[in-house]
Amino acid sequence: MGGSPVHRLHPLAKIISALVYVAAVISFPSRNVSGLVPLCFYPVVMMALSGTPPGPLLSRFLLALPFAVMGGLSNLILLRESAFTLGAFTVTTGMVSAFSILLKTFLTVTSVLVLAASTPFTKTAAALQAACMPRILSLQFIMTWRYLSVLLGEASTVNTAYMLRSPGGRGIKMKDMGSFLGRLLLRSIDRAERVYAAMKCRGFDGSAMTSEYGQKRLGRMRAADILFIFASALFSLGLRFFNAGRFTGAAVRDVLKLFRNFSF
């Protein structure tokens, strides 16, 4: 799987392609669902070419799903104008907008997950350094990745303490979730201060860590990398500005016309 065409692409080429794609997706109007449908080809093709199994990606997408659902629920409540009818069922603009939010979340999160699955973190950090990312942002990116396991360890400790005080429980109760997250936040802040103090005692100023990734050899972009950038950007921006989804929308409207004389 590591030798797929996507894995062999230059990391910076994949990052630029993903950024252009994400920008194109989120710039669509909230009620333009038909324009988003053709953009589904990008993550699907990238998964197929990289050999990335869809199961792990979908399981990680579920972590971002609650945030999209909460955003969509507000539209369902506030936007109640009729968009179109499907037989006896009236589809409101809030429903269309909520579905658009879910679809945008799926497309953007999946594209980023494919990028992470096909590009090692060290190469991603080195590519961002090569792209002249500000040092403070690069340092935050690297530190977050390196100490994510420490945060998970703190969460495991708090969870173990909770379960020892709740024998027979199957998980954290919703009424205790606030105190659980508060305790985790306080422990994380305390742990971060101790880690930072230890690093400062050893002369840490961030330069060694950022240079470690910045000096990693990536090589120059090949013709295939440049061609990939132009092809993916043309796909994303072409569908955005020329709105090829209007043909999909026209097809959907034709299908809906067939059902308007029926009631369910």
LOTITI-787209 format. One record per residue: x, y, z of N, C-alpha, C in turn; residue in one letter. Coordinates in steps of 0.05 Angstrom, whole numbers, plus 32768, in hexadecimal, padded with zeros to 4 digits. Each point is the difference from the previous one (the first is absolute). Example, Ala and Ser with C-alpha at 12.3 -4.5 7.8 and 13.67 -1.06 7.14 Angstrom:
BEGIN
81087F8E809C7FEE80188000801280188000a;7FF980157FF28010801880017FF18016800Es;
This chain:
BEGIN
80117FE880007FEF80188000801180198000m;80197FFE800D801180178001800D80077FE6g;7FFE7FEE7FEC800C80067FE67FEB80087FEBg;7FE9800980087FEB80087FEE8008801B7FF2s;7FF380067FEA8005801A7FF27FFC80188012p;7FED7FFF80127FFB80178012801780028015v;800A7FEA800A8016800080138019800B7FF3h;80047FFC7FE7801880097FF28000801D7FF9r;7FE8800D80027FFF801D7FFA800F80108015l;800980177FF8800E801280137FEC80098015h;80088000801A7FEE800880157FF4801C7FFCp;801080137FF77FF6801B7FFC7FEB80017FEAl;80027FEF7FEC7FEC7FFF7FEB7FE67FF6800Ba;80007FEC80117FE87FF6800C7FF380148013k;8011800F800F7FF5801480127FF280177FF1i;800D80097FEA7FF480167FF07FE67FF67FF3i;80007FE87FF67FE87FF57FF47FE97FFE8015s;80067FF780187FEC7FFD80147FF5801B8009a;8012801480027FF7801B80097FEE800C7FEBl;80077FFE7FE77FEF800B7FEA7FE57FF28000v;80007FE680047FE77FF180017FEE80088017y;800C800280187FF1800880187FF4801C7FFCv;801180137FF67FF6801B7FFB7FE980007FECa;80017FF07FEC7FEB7FFF7FEC7FE67FF5800Ca;80037FEC80117FE87FF3800D7FF280148013v;800F800C80127FF4801180147FF6801B7FF4i;800880077FE87FF780197FF47FE57FFD7FF2s;7FF67FE87FFE7FE67FFC7FF37FEA800C8012f;7FEC800C7FF47FE9800980107FF37FEA800Fp;7FF4800680167FF57FEC80127FE97FF07FF4s;7FF3800B7FEC7FE97FF27FF480077FF37FE5r;801980017FF880087FF57FE7800B7FE38004n;7FED7FED800380097FE5800580087FF37FE5v;7FF280067FEB80067FF37FE6801D80067FF7s;800A80188007801B80077FF880157FF0800Fg;7FF97FF6801880137FF1801080027FE37FF8l;7FEC7FF67FF37FFF7FE37FFA80187FF87FEEv;8006800E7FEA80177FF77FF0801B8001800Fp;80028010801580198002800E80067FE78011l;7FEC7FEE800280057FE7800E80157FEE7FF2c;800580067FE680137FEF7FF1801C8003800Bf;80078018800A801C8004800980087FED8017y;7FF28000801780087FED80157FFE7FE37FF8p;7FEC7FFA7FEF7FFC7FE47FF780177FF77FEFv;800880117FED80177FF97FEE801A7FFF8010v;80048012801380188000801080027FE78012m;7FE97FF8800B80007FE7801080077FE87FEEm;7FF47FFF7FE880057FEA7FEF801D7FFF7FF7a;800B80177FF8801C80007FF680147FFB8017l;7FFA8009801880137FFC80167FFC7FE5800Es;7FEB7FF27FFA7FFB7FE6800D7FF78003801Dg;7FF5801780077FF78005801B7FE47FF38004t;7FFD7FEE80147FE67FF480047FEC8015800Bp;7FE77FFF7FF77FED801480087FF77FFD801Dp;80017FE7800B7FF67FFC801B800D80118015g;801B80018002800D801180157FFA801E7FFBp;7FFE80087FE77FFA801C7FFB7FE48007800Al;7FED7FEF7FFA7FE4800580097FFE8000801El;800F7FEE800E7FFF8000801D800B801A800Cs;8014800B7FF3800C8019800A7FEE80187FF8r;7FF17FFD7FEA7FED80157FF97FEA80038014f;7FF97FE9800D7FEA80018014800780128017l;801A800580058008801280167FF8801D7FFAl;800080077FE67FF9801B7FF87FE280037FFBa;7FF27FEA7FFE7FE480007FF97FEF800F8014l;80047FFD801B7FEE800F80138001801E7FFCp;8017800B7FF98002801D7FFC7FF080097FE8f;80017FF07FEB7FF080077FE87FE27FFD8005a;7FF97FEC80107FE47FFB80067FF580188011v;800F800980137FF7801780107FFD80197FEFm;801280047FED7FFC80177FEE7FE87FFD7FEEg;7FFB7FE87FF77FE97FFB7FEF7FE68003800Fg;7FFF7FF8801A7FE78002800F7FF7801D8003l;8012801280037FF9801D80027FF280097FE7s;800A7FF77FE97FF380087FE67FE57FF47FFEn;7FFC7FE780097FE67FF47FFF7FEB80108010l;8009800C80167FEE800F80117FFA801C7FF5i;8015800D7FF57FFE801C7FF87FF680047FE4l;80077FEE7FEE7FF980027FE47FE97FED7FF9l;7FE8800B7FFF7FE97FEF7FFC7FF180067FE6r;800C80107FEE7FF380067FE780017FE67FEEe;7FEB7FFE7FF07FFE7FE87FEE801480037FE9s;80107FEC7FFC80137FFF7FE97FF37FF27FE8a;7FF57FE980047FF17FF17FEC7FF07FEB800Df;7FEE7FF37FF17FEF7FEB800B80077FE67FF3t;7FFE7FEB801080047FE57FF67FE77FF08007l;7FED80017FEC7FE67FF480067FF280128014g;7FF87FF380167FF2800F80168014800B8014a;801A7FFA7FFD801480098013800D80197FF7f;800280148011800C801A7FFA801C8001800Bt;801380057FEE801C800280088006801D8005v;8009800780188005801C8007801D80087FF9t;800580197FFF801B800A7FFB80137FF88016t;7FF57FFD801980117FF78016800A7FE37FFCg;7FEE7FEF7FF580087FE57FFA80167FFF7FEBm;7FFD80107FEB801480017FEB801B800B800Bv;7FFE801580118019800B800B800D7FED8013s;7FF07FF18010800B7FED8013800F7FE97FF1a;7FF37FF77FEA800D7FEB7FF0801A800A7FF3f;7FFF80197FF88018800C7FF4801780018015s;7FFA80078019801480018015800C7FE48004i;7FEF7FEC8001800A7FE4800480117FF77FE8l;7FF880077FE8800F7FF87FE9801B800F7FFFl;8000801980068019800F800180137FF58015k;7FF67FF9801780107FF48015800C7FE67FF7t;7FF07FF07FF3800A7FE67FF6801680037FECf;7FFC80127FED801480047FEA801A800B800Bl;7FFE801580118019800C800A800F7FEE8012t;7FF27FF38013800E7FEF8013800C7FE87FF2v;7FF17FF47FED800A7FE97FF2801980077FEFt;800080177FF3801780087FF0801980048012s;7FFC800C801880178004801280097FE5800Bv;7FEE7FEE800680087FE5800A800F7FF07FEBl;7FF980037FE7800F7FF27FEA801C800C7FFFv;8002801A8002801B800D800080117FF58017l;7FF47FFF8018800F7FF6801780077FE27FFDa;7FEE7FF17FF480067FE37FFD80157FFA7FEBa;800480127FED80137FFB7FEA801A80108003s;80028010801580188011800480097FFD801Dt;80197FF78004800A7FFF801C8001801B800Cp;7FFD8001801B8000801A800D801A80107FFDf;80167FF28000801A800E7FFD8002800E7FE5t;7FF67FF27FEB8000800D7FE67FEC80177FFEk;7FEA7FFD800D7FEC80168000800C8019800Et;800D7FFC8017800C8016800E8017800C7FF0a;80107FF07FF28015800A7FF07FF580107FE8a;7FEA7FF77FF57FF4800E7FE97FF5801B8009a;7FF4800180187FF6801A800A801780138006l;80177FF58009801880118004800A800A7FE5q;7FFF7FEF7FEC800980097FE57FEE80157FF4a;7FE67FFF80097FED80147FF68001801A8010a;80158003801180048018800F7FE980068014c;7FF67FEA800C7FED80048016800D800F8017m;7FF28014800D800C800E801780097FEC8015p;80168007800C800D7FED80137FEE7FFA8018r;7FF18013800A7FEF7FFB80177FEA7FEC7FF9i;7FF480027FE77FEC7FED7FF8800B7FE57FFCl;80187FFF7FF3800D7FE67FFC80067FF3801As;8009800F801480077FF5801A7FE77FF5800El;7FEA800E7FFE7FE77FF7800C7FF77FE67FF3q;80037FFE7FE67FF87FE97FF180107FE78009f;801A8004800280127FEA80077FFC7FF8801Di;7FFD801480127FFC7FFA801D7FE67FF28005m;7FEB80087FF17FE67FF3800480017FE37FF8t;800F7FFA7FEA80027FE47FF880117FF08013w;8016800B800980127FF180117FF47FFA801Cr;7FF08013800A7FF67FFC801B7FE37FF98001y;7FF57FF77FE97FE57FF680007FFD7FE78011l;80157FEF80007FFF7FE8801080008006801Es;800D8017800780008008801D7FE380088008v;7FF2800E7FEF7FE5800880067FEE7FE78002l;80047FEC7FEE7FF17FE8800180067FF1801Al;80198001800980077FF380197FF2800D8018g;7FFE801B80007FF2800E80157FE27FF87FFFe;7FF57FFF7FE87FE37FF87FFE7FFC7FE4800Aa;80137FEE7FFB7FFD7FE4800A80027FFF801Es;80118011800C80038001801D7FE6800A800Dt;7FF480167FF57FE7800A800B7FEA7FEC7FFDv;7FFF7FF27FE97FEB7FEC7FFB80037FE98014n;80197FF8800580047FEA80137FF78008801Ct;8006801880087FF7800A801A7FE280018002a;7FF380087FEA7FE3800280007FF47FE48002y;800A7FED7FF17FF57FE5800080047FF2801Cm;80168006800D80057FF5801B7FEC800A8014l;7FF680187FFB7FEC800C80127FE37FFA7FF7r;7FFE7FF27FEA7FE57FF97FF580007FE27FF9s;80027FEF801480007FE37FFA7FE77FF77FF2p;80047FF07FEB7FE97FF67FF17FF680127FEAg;800C80187FFE7FF880137FEB800B7FF87FE5g;7FF280077FEC80087FF97FE4800D80177FF2r;80038016800C800B80187FF47FFB80188011g;800980177FF57FFC8019800E7FE3800A7FFCi;7FF3800580167FE580097FFF7FFF801D7FF6k;7FEA80077FF27FFE801B7FF5800180158015m;7FF57FFB80177FFF80148016801C8005800Bk;80137FED7FFC801B8003800A801380097FEAd;7FF780047FE8801180067FEA800E801B8004m;7FF18014800B800C801B800580177FFF8013g;7FFC7FF2801780167FFE801380177FF07FF5s;7FFA7FEC7FF080157FEF7FF4801280117FEEf;7FF3800F7FEE800F80117FED800F8016800Fl;7FF4800B8015800D8015801080197FF5800Dg;7FFE7FE8800C80177FF4800D80167FFA7FEBr;7FF87FF77FE980147FFA7FEB800E80197FF7l;7FF180167FFE800C801A7FF8801480098015l;7FF97FFE801A801280098015801A7FEF8000l;7FFC7FE67FFD80187FEE8000801180057FE7r;7FF480067FEA800F80067FE7801080198003s;7FF48015800C800E8019800380187FFC8013i;7FFB7FF2801680157FFB801380177FF07FF4d;7FF97FEC7FF080147FEF7FF3800F80107FEBr;7FF380127FF1800D80107FEC80148013800Da;7FF9800C801780128012800E80197FF18009e;7FFD7FE8800A80177FF0800980127FF87FE9r;7FF37FF87FEA80107FF97FE8800F80187FF5v;7FF380178000800D80187FF6801780098012y;7FFC7FFE801A80168007801380187FEE7FFCa;7FFB7FE67FFC80167FED7FFB800E80067FE6a;7FF180077FEC800D80077FE68010801A8002m;7FF68014800E800F80198003801A7FFB8010k;7FFF7FEE801480187FFA800F80167FF47FEEc;7FF77FF47FEA80137FF37FED800780137FE9r;7FF880198002800780147FEC7FEE80007FE7g;7FE87FF780037FEE7FFE7FE97FF6801C7FF8f;800380067FE67FF580197FF57FF07FFC7FE7d;7FFC7FE77FF87FF07FFA7FE880107FFD7FE7g;8018800B7FFF800F80007FE780097FE47FF9s;80097FF08013800A7FE57FFA7FEA7FEE7FF5a;7FE78003800C7FEB7FEE7FF77FF680087FE4m;7FFD801A7FFA7FF780077FE680157FFB7FEBt;801A8003800680157FFB7FED80037FE27FFBs;7FF97FF0801480017FE37FFC7FEE7FF77FE9e;7FE8800B7FFF7FED7FF97FEB800680107FE6y;800980188004800580117FE880187FF67FF0g;80137FF1800C80177FF77FF27FFB7FE47FF4q;7FE97FF580047FFB7FE67FF47FFE80037FE1k;800E7FEE7FF3800380027FE37FE67FF67FF3r;7FF480127FF07FE77FF97FF280057FFC7FE2l;8015800D7FF680057FFF7FE47FF080157FF1g;800680047FE77FF180137FF07FE77FF47FF5r;7FED80117FFA7FE87FF77FF380067FF67FE4m;7FF37FEA7FF980037FF57FE47FEA800B7FEFr;80027FF97FE77FEB80097FED7FE57FF38008a;80017FE8800A7FE77FF380087FF3800E8017a;8010800B80137FF5800E80177FF3801A7FF7d;800D800F7FEE7FF480197FF67FE77FFA7FF0i;80007FEB7FF07FE87FF87FF17FEA7FF98012l;80067FF380177FEB7FF980137FF48019800Cf;8010801380077FF68019800C7FED800E7FECi;800880037FE77FF0800D7FED7FE67FF17FFAf;80027FE67FFE7FE87FEF7FFA7FEC80028017a;800A7FFD80197FEE800080177FF4801C8004s;801180157FFC7FF6801C80037FEB80067FEAa;80057FF67FE87FED80057FEA7FE67FF28006l;80017FE8800C7FE87FF180077FF0800F8015f;800E800880167FF2800D80167FF5801C7FF9s;801180107FF47FF8801C7FF97FED80007FE9l;80037FED7FED7FEE7FFE7FEA7FE37FFA8009g;7FFE7FED80127FE57FFA800A7FF580168011l;8011800F800D7FF7801680117FF680187FF0r;801080097FED7FF880197FF27FEE7FFB7FE8f;80037FE97FF37FEE7FFA7FEA7FE87FF18008f;80017FF7801A7FE97FF2800C7FF47FEB7FEEn;80117FEC7FFB7FF77FEA7FEF7FE97FF0800Ea;7FFD8005801A7FEB7FF3800E7FE480087FF7g;7FFE80167FF07FE680087FF77FF37FEA7FEEr;80127FF07FF27FF57FEB7FF07FF57FEA8012f;800E7FFB80177FF57FED80147FE6800B800Ct;7FFF801A80057FE8800C800B7FE97FFE7FEDg;800680047FE67FEA7FFE7FEC7FF67FE37FFFa;80127FED80027FF77FE480007FEF7FFA8018a;8008800A80177FF17FFB80197FE4800D7FFDv;7FFF80187FF57FE6800D7FFD7FEE7FF07FEDr;800C7FF57FEC7FEF7FEF7FED7FF57FE8800Fd;80117FF480117FF67FE9800F7FEA80088014v;80038017800C7FEC800980147FE680067FF2l;800180097FE77FE780057FF27FEF7FE77FFDk;800E7FE97FFF7FF27FE77FFC7FF07FF88019l;8009800B80177FF47FF8801A7FEC8014800Af;7FFE80177FF37FEF8015800B7FE37FF97FFFr;7FF87FEF7FEE7FE47FF97FFE7FF97FE88012n;80147FF780107FFB7FE9801180018009801Df;7FF27FF3801180008006801D800A7FE7800Es;800D80038017800B7FEA800E7FF27FFE801Bf;
